[in-house]
Amino acid sequence: MARPGSAAVSGAGTPVAGPTGRDLFAEGLLEFLRPAVQQLDSHVHAVRESQVELREQIDNLATELCRINEDQKVALDLDPYVKKLLNARRRVVLVNNILQNAQERLRRLNHSVAKETARRRAMLDSGVYPSGSPSK
């Protein structure tokens, strides 16, 4: 019986070209994770777009409140509300930056997965099977 991760051996004791269990597992895992990574990337992109839209709406509302405050003959104290809006805008920008960094890491991960998958497919197609661990 062959050890996990070792090449298969024919009945005559000669090695048979074929992927190792480890390679098959890695390939399956990559294919399993790819849709989740792509879906997560699309969701992050949608959230970032909504964050930008929210930031623009906050800016518009703050500008409008400042304009109303200046136009009023009766002194209304809208400054606390403007400050709250600006604080909310700052938090939206912060969350957007965090999402942007996460999306960039996700994009790099997706690129690495695609590159590794292509490398393994090329090895499978050419009939070359590594006996050790995969290269990084």
Disulfide bonds with the S-S distance in Angstrom:
none
